[in-house]
Structures are given as C-alpha cells and as structure tokens.
Amino acid sequence: MQIAEPLLIAIEELSKLPGIGKKTAQRLALFILKSEENSVLKLVESIQNLKLKLRLCEQCYNFSEDNLCEICKSSKRDHSTICIVEEASDVIAIEKTNEFTGIYHVLGGVLSPLSGVGSDNLKIRELMKRFENEEIKEVILAVNPDTEGEATSLYLAKLIKPLGIKVTRIARGLPIGGDLEFADEATIGRAVLGRILI
C-alpha cells in the first residue's frame, strides 16, 4: 500500500517519541493532517520554541528562558532548602503539588556504573559549589527509590553531611487510594517506617 511521503515521514518522526508506537504515530499524524492550519502552526511553533528559547538554568539546571529560572530568581522561595532531583521533569512533578517552597538542583540522572554514569557525568560538582556560595540549611533528596537512586542518595549524603547541612529524603509509601493487599513488601515496609503523627 502506497502512503503519501509527507504522511509517511510524519509517522516515522512521531514514532521516535517515547511511548509512541507506529499506530499511535499514525493516529497523531492523521489528526494533525485534519486539524486547522492555525492549530498546526501553533504546534510547530511551540516545538520550535522548546529548542530555540529554552536552556538550562545556570544555578539549578532546570529548564529556563533566562540564565536563571523563575524558581531561582524568586524572592518568595526558601533559598536555604535545596531539593535534589534526577531530571527537570521531577521539578514539574513536585511543583504541581504546591507543597515545596524551596529551590532545586537537577542532577541530570543518577549514578549507574553499569551504564557508565559516574559522578563526573552528573551535576554533583556544581552542587558542591552551591554549598560554598549559598547559605543552605537543608538538602532534600528526591531521587527515585530504585537501586541507582538509592546509591546516588547514599553518595550525596556522604558528601553533604560533613558540611553540617541537614540531609533528608522524601517519604516513601503507599499512594493515595492504593490498597495494602496489592502493594509489595518493600513499599509497605517503607510506609510503616515513614509513618507520621496525626
């Protein structure tokens, strides 16, 4: 079956996006094709702006339009508390909760010797420089609770604690609406250990 080349190219490019298979890419391409030209042009412009207008914040390595992101520039944030995350997507997830009022530091990944990712591949050196230049009282480790995340948390705690800075990690446990019977033992164990007074 012959498919028009522009449609074929669009399907091929869309299928390169994470989580998008060939069938979903085809549906998206056909949706875009049927959409009004103005909507398509807005989509194209927004994608171009991602590459042309965004950069990494010079302080925390979150995405920003300027040298410093809005969070680092804000005088309303608690600049004495840094939340360390793996990726900028984690900043978005935490910000959606409206619970954290401090600032961030994006590592750009986690330690993973099997994948060849060591401390030099992450923004750890830059983090340590922040402790020299900023008045930090607490560091919150908010990396994923997998093997690499645990190793990264332990490594960072060993570097930071000698500086006299309080090191904490986000609580782990059961999700809201989750059932105990379907949770794994490690999750239940973390939930019991991380219990809070009500």
HELIX and SHEET records of a PDB file:
HELIX    1   1 GLU A    5  LEU A   14  1                                  10    
HELIX    2   2 LYS A   22  LYS A   34  1                                  13    
HELIX    3   3 GLU A   37  LYS A   53  1                                  17    
HELIX    4   4 GLU A   70  LYS A   73  1                                   4    
HELIX    5   5 ALA A   88  THR A   97  1                                  10    
HELIX    6   6 PRO A  113  SER A  115  5                                   3    
HELIX    7   7 SER A  119  ASN A  121  5                                   3    
HELIX    8   8 ILE A  124  ASN A  133  1                                  10    
HELIX    9   9 THR A  147  ILE A  160  1                                  14    
HELIX   10  10 LYS A  161  LEU A  163  5                                   3    
HELIX   11  11 LEU A  180  PHE A  182  5                                   3    
HELIX   12  12 GLU A  185  LEU A  193  1                                   9    
SHEET    1   A 2 ARG A  55  LEU A  56  0                                        
SHEET    2   A 2 PHE A  63  SER A  64 -1                                        
SHEET    1   B 4 GLY A 102  VAL A 106  0                                        
SHEET    2   B 4 ASP A  78  VAL A  85  1                                        
SHEET    3   B 4 GLU A 138  LEU A 141  1                                        
SHEET    4   B 4 LYS A 166  ARG A 169  1                                        
END                                                                             
